[in-house]
């Protein structure tokens, strides 16, 4: 995955903001400063921005959405009005 996409998905900022952060040298991957926003990283890489470790928040959110889509508490209906994305009509 591209470093800029990873940081943006982690909530560091927009893709444009993240590109500026990367080009200013505020991001390291495995302890090495990276100034190329197109740099590819893997899940095993340690990414740090402004001396703070960055975790892949998007992976947790994806797993949460998938698991909650299958739970009874995340769907329902009141009358004929839909209250969730998977509600019966």
Secondary structure, 3 states (H helix, E strand, C coil): CEHHHHHHHCCCCCHHHHHHHHHCCCEEECCEECCCCCCECCCCCCEEECCEECCCHHHHHHHHHHHHHCCHHHCCEECCEECCCCCCC
